[in-house]
Amino acid sequence: MNTAAASTARQFPCDKCPLQDVPHLQPHQTDEIAFLSSFKTGELVADTGTTVLVEGANSAHLFTVLSGWGFRYKMLEDGRRQVLNYILPGDLIGLQGSLMKEMSHSIEALSPMILCVFQRDKLPALFSNFPSLAYDITWIASREEQMLDEILLSVGRRTALERAAYLFAFLFQRAKSVGMVKGNTLVLPLRQQHVADTLGLSIVHTNKTLKKLASRGALRWLDRGCEVLDEKVLLDVSKWAGLPSTARPFI
């Protein structure tokens, strides 16, 4: 297992953070940027397959994703894996390990990632001096809970075809909100095993289900991932209303 270690290197200072220019993300005020600059200790670069955080670990850091894809998962003793959610730019990770003293899931890089590294022991100063940022963290945690509610509904009650369509519609809309969709198509660094581990299906059932979506023109599988071609088909099949269009905060 390749585990990432925090670095003090800085390529992106907070006042020049590329996330500040993403329309769907709420920009920070000048005093907030100054505090975040002192809160940030460096950047972490993780290659594909790197374990960024490990279940059971007591993390001294939390991270904001600057670029790349990752996923949260839990593993059973016999090696069976459940993917809980996917991580995109602007997402905050490691908060659970910072506040609860132990991670209850692991996080792996699905593609090369760059993450901002924040020191856990400065969280009290954030909550004391910047209530707007403290609210943002609360909002982020609540939004994560809301997404997990929808994923649990999908695994528990949607048909295999509906849950697959929901997953790709969800990932498409999340990626679109942070400028990762080009020309109304999205290339995802997903393998069918990731999809199976997300949907709770066998790899054979997953393959048959994805072929049905591909036959409708919604997806196309590539050598190293998947291309999402038709968001409307996915929304229609999943019977999902989509994500809200309001801007969301980030740290």
C-alpha positions in Angstrom: 0.0 0.0 0.0 1.4 3.4 -1.1 0.5 5.9 1.7 0.9 9.6 1.1 2.8 11.9 3.5 2.1 15.6 4.0 4.6 18.0 2.4 5.6 21.6 3.2 6.0 22.4 -0.5 3.7 25.1 -1.9 2.9 25.6 -5.6 -0.4 27.4 -5.0 -0.6 30.2 -2.4 -4.0 30.8 -1.0 -4.4 34.2 -2.6 -3.8 32.6 -6.0 -5.8 29.4 -5.4 -7.3 28.2 -8.7 -10.5 27.2 -6.8 -11.2 30.9 -6.1 -12.1 31.3 -9.8 -14.5 28.4 -10.0 -18.0 29.9 -10.4 -19.8 27.2 -8.4 -17.5 27.7 -5.3 -17.9 30.7 -3.0 -14.8 32.9 -3.0 -13.2 33.9 0.3 -12.9 37.4 1.8 -9.4 39.0 2.1 -9.1 38.3 5.9 -10.2 34.7 5.4 -7.6 34.2 2.7 -4.9 35.6 5.1 -6.0 33.2 7.8 -6.2 30.2 5.4 -2.6 31.0 4.3 -1.4 30.6 7.9 -3.7 27.5 8.4 -2.2 25.8 5.3 1.1 24.1 5.9 1.8 22.8 2.4 0.6 20.6 -0.4 0.4 16.9 -0.9 0.8 15.3 -4.3 -0.6 11.8 -4.5 -0.2 9.4 -7.5 -3.1 7.2 -8.7 -3.6 4.4 -6.2 -2.1 6.2 -3.3 -3.9 5.8 0.1 -4.3 9.4 1.3 -5.9 8.5 4.6 -6.3 5.1 6.3 -9.2 3.8 8.3 -8.3 3.7 12.0 -5.6 6.5 11.6 -5.5 9.5 13.9 -4.8 12.2 11.3 -2.9 15.3 12.3 -4.0 17.0 9.0 -7.1 17.7 7.0 -7.0 18.4 3.3 -8.8 20.3 0.5 -8.6 18.8 -2.9 -7.1 21.2 -5.5 -7.1 18.8 -8.4 -7.8 15.2 -9.3 -10.2 12.4 -8.3 -10.4 10.2 -5.2 -12.8 7.9 -3.4 -13.8 7.0 0.2 -14.2 3.4 1.0 -14.5 0.8 3.8 -13.0 -2.7 3.5 -14.1 -6.0 5.2 -11.6 -8.5 6.5 -12.1 -10.8 3.6 -11.2 -8.0 1.1 -14.7 -7.0 0.0 -14.8 -3.2 -0.5 -17.7 -0.6 -0.4 -17.0 2.7 -2.1 -18.9 5.3 -0.1 -18.4 8.4 -2.2 -16.1 10.2 -4.6 -13.9 13.1 -4.0 -13.4 16.1 -6.4 -11.7 19.5 -6.3 -13.0 21.7 -3.5 -13.8 18.8 -1.2 -12.6 18.8 2.4 -11.3 15.4 3.6 -9.8 14.3 6.9 -12.2 16.2 9.1 -13.5 13.0 10.7 -10.1 11.9 11.7 -9.3 15.4 13.0 -12.4 15.8 15.2 -13.2 12.1 16.1 -9.5 11.2 16.6 -9.8 8.2 14.2 -10.8 7.7 10.6 -13.7 5.3 10.0 -12.9 5.0 6.3 -10.0 5.1 3.9 -9.4 7.5 1.0 -7.5 6.5 -2.2 -6.5 8.6 -5.2 -8.4 7.6 -8.3 -6.1 9.8 -10.4 -3.1 12.0 -9.7 -4.2 14.5 -7.0 -2.9 17.7 -5.4 -4.3 18.5 -2.0 -3.8 21.5 0.4 -2.6 20.4 3.8 -4.0 22.1 6.9 -2.8 21.5 10.5 -5.5 20.1 12.8 -4.4 22.0 15.9 -5.4 25.3 14.2 -9.0 24.3 14.0 -10.0 26.0 17.3 -8.6 29.3 16.0 -10.8 29.0 12.9 -13.9 28.3 15.0 -13.1 31.1 17.4 -12.1 33.9 15.0 -13.8 33.1 11.7 -17.4 32.0 12.3 -18.1 32.3 8.5 -15.4 29.6 7.9 -16.7 27.5 10.8 -20.2 27.7 9.2 -18.6 26.6 5.9 -17.2 23.5 7.5 -20.6 22.7 9.1 -22.2 23.2 5.7 -19.6 20.9 4.0 -20.2 18.2 6.6 -24.0 18.5 6.2 -23.7 18.3 2.4 -21.6 15.1 2.7 -24.3 13.6 4.9 -27.0 14.6 2.3 -25.0 12.9 -0.5 -24.5 9.8 1.5 -28.3 9.7 2.1 -28.9 9.7 -1.6 -26.3 7.0 -2.2 -27.8 4.8 0.5 -31.2 5.3 -1.1 -29.7 4.3 -4.4 -28.1 1.1 -3.1 -31.1 0.1 -1.0 -34.1 0.9 -3.3 -33.1 1.8 -6.9 -32.9 -1.0 -9.5 -29.4 -1.9 -10.8 -30.0 0.2 -13.9 -31.4 3.2 -11.9 -28.5 3.2 -9.4 -25.9 3.0 -12.2 -27.5 5.9 -14.0 -27.7 7.9 -10.8 -24.1 7.3 -10.0 -22.9 8.6 -13.4 -25.4 11.5 -13.4 -24.2 12.4 -9.9 -20.5 12.3 -10.9 -21.2 14.3 -14.1 -23.0 17.1 -12.2 -20.4 17.3 -9.5 -17.6 17.4 -12.0 -19.5 20.0 -14.1 -19.8 22.3 -11.0 -16.0 22.5 -10.7 -15.3 22.9 -14.4 -14.2 19.4 -15.2 -16.7 18.7 -18.0 -15.5 19.7 -21.5 -17.9 19.9 -24.4 -20.7 18.3 -22.4 -18.7 15.1 -22.0 -16.7 13.9 -19.0 -13.9 11.3 -18.9 -13.9 9.5 -15.5 -10.9 7.5 -14.3 -13.2 4.7 -13.2 -12.9 1.0 -13.7 -15.9 -1.3 -13.7 -14.7 -2.7 -10.3 -15.1 0.7 -8.8 -18.6 0.9 -10.1 -19.4 -2.5 -8.8 -18.0 -1.7 -5.3 -20.1 1.5 -5.3 -23.4 0.0 -6.4 -23.1 -3.2 -4.3 -23.3 -5.4 -7.4 -21.2 -8.3 -8.8 -18.8 -7.4 -11.5 -20.8 -9.5 -14.0 -24.1 -7.7 -13.1 -22.3 -4.4 -13.2 -21.0 -5.1 -16.7 -24.4 -6.1 -18.0 -26.0 -3.0 -16.5 -23.4 -0.6 -17.9 -23.8 -2.2 -21.4 -27.5 -1.2 -21.2 -26.5 2.4 -20.5 -24.0 2.3 -23.2 -26.6 1.1 -25.7 -28.7 4.2 -24.9 -25.8 6.4 -25.7 -25.2 7.5 -22.2 -21.7 6.1 -21.7 -18.7 4.8 -23.5 -16.0 2.7 -21.9 -12.4 3.5 -22.7 -9.1 1.6 -22.0 -8.5 3.4 -18.7 -11.9 4.8 -17.8 -15.3 5.8 -18.9 -16.7 8.7 -20.9 -20.1 10.2 -19.9 -21.9 11.3 -23.1 -25.5 12.1 -22.3 -26.5 13.6 -18.9 -30.2 13.7 -19.8 -30.5 10.0 -20.5 -28.9 9.3 -17.1 -31.2 11.7 -15.3 -34.3 10.2 -17.0 -33.3 6.6 -16.2 -32.4 7.3 -12.6 -35.5 9.5 -12.0 -33.2 11.9 -10.1 -33.8 15.6 -10.0 -30.1 16.5 -9.9 -27.9 18.6 -7.7 -28.9 22.1 -6.5 -27.3 24.9 -8.5 -26.4 27.1 -5.6 -22.7 27.9 -5.0 -21.0 25.9 -2.2 -18.3 26.9 0.2 -14.8 25.4 0.4 -11.8 25.8 2.7 
